[in-house]
């Protein structure tokens, strides 16, 4: 998901999206540790997606101030 797509979402939607991404990241880590994960690059993609969401949340917070 691109940052431009995230900017159109509300704060509540961003919080929910971050929760979903963190849950997916946790599941991917468990698969990685058990040796079932085929593509390790998925971990990196999820971490970066979470960082994008947190960046947009921070920008929204700073605009409100």
N, C-alpha and C positions, 0 to 999 in steps of 0.2 A: 504494500500500500504506500502510495506516494504522500509526501507531506502536504501537497496541495489538496489532496483528497481529505486529509485529516483536518485541515483548517476549516472545512465546512461543517464539521461535527460539533455538537454541543459538548460542554464539560462532562455531563453525565455519560454521554456516549463514549467519550474518550476514556473515562474511568473503566467502563465496562469492557471496552476493547483491550485496554491494558491488562485487565484481569484475565481475559480469555487468552491473550498472548502469553502471559506468565504461566498459565495452566498448560498450554501447549508446549512451552519450553520445558516445563517440569517433566511432562510425559516423554518428550524427546530425550532428555537427559537420562531418564530411567531406561529407555530403549538402548541408548548408547552404552550405559554401564553394563547392561545385560548382553550386549553384543548383537542386538537385533536391528540396530539402526543402519540402514544401507548408505545413506548420504549424510555425512557428518556436517556438510555445509548448511544443512537445515538449521542447526543450532545457531550458527552465525546469523542467518537470515532472521530468525526469531528475535535474537538479541538486538539486532539493528532496528527491527520493527518496533520493539519496545522503546528503544531510544528515541525513535521518531515521535512516537506518541507522547513520551515524556517531554520532549522538546516543544511540541505544540501546546501541551498543557502549560508549560512554563511561560510560553509566549502569551497565551490567553490570560494567565494570572498577572503578568506584567502590564498588559494592556488595560486590565481592570483597575489597576492601581493608579 
